[in-house]
Amino acid sequence: MLNTIFTADMAVALGYMLALGVTLAILLAIANRFLFVFEDPRIDEVDSALPHANCGACGEPGCRVFAEKLVAGAVSPGQCTVNAAENNVAIANFLGVDLGSQEKRVARLACAGGQHVSYNRAIYVGLNSCRGAAMVGGGGKGCAWGCLGIGDCANVCEFGAITMDKNGLPVVDTDKCTACGDCVDVCPKHLFELHPISHQLWVACKNLHHGEEAEAECEVACTACERCANDSPEGLITIRDNLATIDYSKNALASRVSIQRCPTGAIVWLNRKGETEKGQKAKAVIRKQALPVVRV
């Protein structure tokens, strides 16, 4: 009798479960019919041809979003400056659109004050990080705006585009740089900026002291002498807070003329590979060793 009752109870329970399962299946089928969001299968094809760096160089938050906008016709394949050229051509052919283009952007460092030209006023001992050093008296460097040289920017760069040179300064490889902005975010001195590669006139300094006061801490500091501003087309370069400032809306007027009389070489011309060219009047830096720590 007990077995019979138990079996009957099980049958009722199974019946309820079966009915519930069928009901839920019907509801899911209805929901799928009315709530289904179509995704163009071309998105997967385009996404597979992108570099998956998710670097943001194209202006989108990731490659998948960029692929969606490519298929929608909102952007052009050439806006991805990180992808191989042949892959962008393949995407353009696949979608039947123009390749388009976008000027490559790269990270620029506004400091040339390596250990051989810029003084340290204290020895920092602590966490091996620029951010850590900056929290302790600014890091010990005489120039409060200068690069601390510990290499947070190089460590955070996922593309191997930044290396530290023998004088403790970051060097950006423009071929590898994707303009992801990680170095911009991590630098506690705010020395990195992202610029189109056509911005070849550059002020490699952020020191806001004037004249001899600036040079006392760094031999290649901008001294606000105004020679670059006087030699340039009107409005291209102005002196603000004792620092030469370039108006890149007038970049078409930029030339090597602006750098020629800079006495410290603080304003430079960068070629397409990011290599630095100083003016004729810039004093030569021949010292190879680091300057001694001068305590105050």
C-alpha positions in Angstrom: 0.0 0.0 0.0 2.8 2.4 0.9 4.7 1.6 -2.3 1.5 2.3 -4.3 1.0 5.7 -2.6 4.6 6.6 -3.0 4.5 5.8 -6.7 1.3 7.8 -7.2 2.9 10.8 -5.4 5.9 10.5 -7.6 3.8 10.4 -10.7 1.9 13.5 -9.7 5.2 15.3 -9.0 6.7 14.3 -12.3 3.5 15.4 -14.0 3.8 18.8 -12.4 7.4 19.0 -13.4 6.7 18.0 -16.9 3.9 20.6 -17.2 6.1 23.3 -15.7 8.9 22.4 -18.2 6.6 22.5 -21.2 5.1 25.8 -20.0 8.6 27.4 -19.5 9.7 26.1 -22.9 6.7 27.7 -24.6 7.4 31.0 -22.8 11.0 30.9 -23.8 10.1 30.2 -27.4 7.7 33.2 -27.4 10.3 35.4 -25.7 12.9 34.3 -28.3 10.5 35.2 -31.1 9.6 38.6 -29.9 12.8 39.7 -28.0 15.4 38.2 -30.4 18.0 40.8 -31.4 19.5 40.0 -34.8 23.3 40.3 -35.0 24.8 40.6 -38.5 27.0 37.5 -39.0 29.5 39.8 -40.8 30.5 41.2 -37.4 32.2 38.0 -36.4 34.0 37.9 -39.8 35.3 41.5 -39.4 36.1 41.0 -35.7 38.4 38.1 -36.6 40.4 40.3 -38.9 41.1 42.9 -36.3 44.1 42.8 -34.0 42.1 42.4 -30.7 44.5 44.8 -29.0 41.5 46.7 -27.5 43.8 49.7 -27.4 41.3 52.5 -28.3 43.5 53.9 -31.1 40.5 53.9 -33.4 38.4 55.9 -30.9 36.3 53.0 -29.8 36.5 51.1 -26.5 37.4 47.8 -28.1 37.8 45.8 -31.3 34.3 44.2 -31.0 32.6 47.6 -30.9 34.7 48.8 -33.8 33.7 45.7 -35.8 30.0 46.4 -35.1 30.4 50.0 -36.2 32.3 48.9 -39.3 29.5 46.7 -40.4 27.0 49.5 -39.6 29.0 51.9 -41.8 29.7 54.3 -39.0 33.5 54.0 -39.3 36.0 53.0 -41.9 38.6 50.2 -41.7 41.5 52.6 -42.0 40.7 54.2 -38.7 42.4 51.2 -37.0 46.0 52.3 -37.2 47.2 49.2 -35.2 46.0 46.6 -37.6 48.1 45.2 -40.5 47.4 47.2 -43.7 46.5 44.1 -45.6 43.9 43.2 -43.0 42.3 46.6 -43.3 42.2 46.2 -47.0 40.6 42.8 -46.7 37.9 44.2 -44.4 37.2 47.0 -46.8 36.9 44.5 -49.7 34.7 42.2 -47.6 32.3 45.0 -46.7 32.5 46.7 -50.0 33.5 50.1 -48.5 36.3 52.6 -48.9 39.4 51.9 -46.8 39.5 55.4 -45.3 42.3 56.5 -43.1 43.1 58.0 -39.8 46.4 59.7 -38.8 48.4 57.6 -36.4 48.6 59.0 -32.9 51.5 58.4 -30.5 52.5 59.2 -27.0 54.8 62.2 -26.5 57.0 62.8 -23.4 57.3 66.4 -22.2 60.6 66.0 -20.5 64.3 65.5 -21.6 65.8 65.8 -18.1 67.6 62.5 -17.8 70.1 61.8 -15.0 73.0 63.3 -17.0 71.4 66.8 -17.2 68.9 67.1 -14.3 69.8 67.2 -10.6 68.4 65.1 -7.8 68.1 66.8 -4.5 67.5 63.6 -2.5 67.8 59.9 -2.7 64.4 58.1 -2.8 64.2 54.7 -1.1 60.9 52.9 -1.2 58.4 51.3 -3.5 60.0 51.0 -6.9 57.3 53.1 -8.6 57.1 56.7 -9.9 53.8 57.1 -8.1 55.3 55.9 -4.9 58.2 58.3 -5.2 56.0 61.2 -6.2 54.1 60.8 -2.9 57.4 61.3 -0.9 58.4 64.9 -1.4 57.8 64.7 -5.1 60.4 62.0 -5.7 63.6 63.9 -4.9 64.2 65.5 -8.3 65.2 69.1 -8.3 62.8 69.9 -11.1 59.4 69.3 -9.5 57.9 68.7 -13.0 60.5 66.3 -14.3 60.4 62.6 -15.1 61.3 60.4 -12.1 62.7 57.7 -14.3 61.5 54.6 -12.4 59.5 53.4 -15.4 55.9 53.0 -14.4 55.0 54.0 -18.0 57.2 51.2 -19.5 55.8 48.6 -17.0 52.2 49.5 -17.9 52.6 49.5 -21.7 51.2 46.2 -22.9 52.6 46.7 -26.4 56.3 47.1 -25.5 56.3 50.6 -27.0 58.2 52.2 -24.1 61.7 51.4 -22.9 63.9 53.3 -20.4 67.2 54.6 -21.8 70.5 54.7 -20.0 69.7 58.1 -18.5 66.5 57.0 -17.0 64.1 58.5 -19.5 61.3 56.8 -21.3 61.7 56.3 -25.1 58.6 55.7 -27.2 58.7 53.4 -30.2 56.3 55.1 -32.5 55.9 51.9 -34.6 54.7 50.0 -31.6 52.7 52.7 -29.9 49.0 52.3 -30.2 47.9 55.5 -28.4 46.1 53.4 -25.8 46.7 56.1 -23.2 48.0 53.9 -20.3 51.2 55.9 -20.0 49.2 59.1 -19.9 47.1 57.7 -17.0 50.0 56.2 -14.9 52.5 59.1 -15.0 52.2 61.0 -11.7 53.9 64.1 -13.3 51.4 64.1 -16.3 54.3 64.2 -18.8 52.7 62.1 -21.5 50.2 63.3 -24.1 48.7 61.6 -27.2 49.3 63.5 -30.4 49.0 62.9 -34.2 52.3 61.9 -35.6 52.2 65.1 -37.7 52.7 67.2 -34.5 56.5 67.3 -35.0 57.2 70.5 -33.2 57.4 69.7 -29.5 58.3 71.2 -26.2 60.2 68.6 -24.2 59.7 70.3 -20.9 57.2 71.3 -18.3 59.3 73.3 -15.9 57.5 76.5 -14.9 60.5 78.3 -13.5 62.1 81.2 -15.4 65.6 81.6 -16.8 68.5 80.7 -14.6 66.2 79.2 -11.9 65.0 76.6 -14.4 68.5 75.8 -15.7 69.8 75.4 -12.1 67.8 72.2 -11.8 67.9 71.0 -15.4 70.3 71.9 -18.2 67.7 71.3 -20.9 64.8 73.1 -19.3 62.8 75.7 -21.1 63.9 79.1 -19.8 61.0 81.2 -21.3 63.5 83.2 -23.3 60.8 83.7 -26.0 63.2 83.1 -29.0 61.1 80.3 -30.3 58.0 82.5 -30.1 59.7 85.4 -31.8 61.0 83.2 -34.7 57.7 81.4 -35.3 54.6 82.5 -37.3 52.4 84.7 -35.1 50.4 82.7 -32.6 52.1 79.3 -33.2 54.1 79.5 -30.0 53.4 81.6 -26.9 55.0 81.7 -23.5 52.5 80.8 -20.7 53.6 80.5 -17.1 57.3 80.6 -18.2 56.8 77.7 -20.6 56.7 77.7 -24.4 53.3 76.4 -25.6 52.4 75.3 -29.1 49.0 76.0 -30.7 48.5 72.9 -32.7 45.5 74.4 -34.5 48.2 76.2 -36.4 50.3 73.1 -36.9 50.5 73.6 -40.7 52.7 76.6 -40.0 55.2 74.6 -37.9 58.8 74.1 -39.1 62.3 73.7 -37.9 62.7 77.4 -37.8 61.1 77.5 -34.4 63.8 75.3 -32.8 67.0 76.9 -34.2 67.7 79.5 -31.5 66.5 77.6 -28.4 69.6 77.8 -26.2 68.8 74.7 -24.1 67.2 72.5 -26.8 64.0 72.3 -24.8 61.9 72.8 -28.0 62.6 70.1 -30.6 61.6 68.7 -33.9 60.5 65.0 -34.0 60.7 63.0 -37.1 58.2 60.3 -38.0 60.0 57.7 -35.9 60.1 60.0 -32.9 63.8 60.7 -33.1 64.7 64.1 -31.7 66.4 67.0 -33.6 67.6 70.1 -31.8 68.3 73.5 -33.1 71.7 74.9 -34.2 72.1 77.1 -31.1 71.3 74.4 -28.6 74.3 73.7 -26.4 75.7 70.2 -26.8 75.2 67.7 -24.0 78.3 65.5 -23.8 78.1 64.3 -20.3 77.3 60.5 -20.2 77.3 59.9 -16.4 74.6 60.8 -14.0 74.9 64.1 -12.1 75.7 63.7 -8.4 72.9 64.0 -5.9 73.0 67.6 -4.5 71.3 67.8 -1.1 69.9 71.1 0.0 
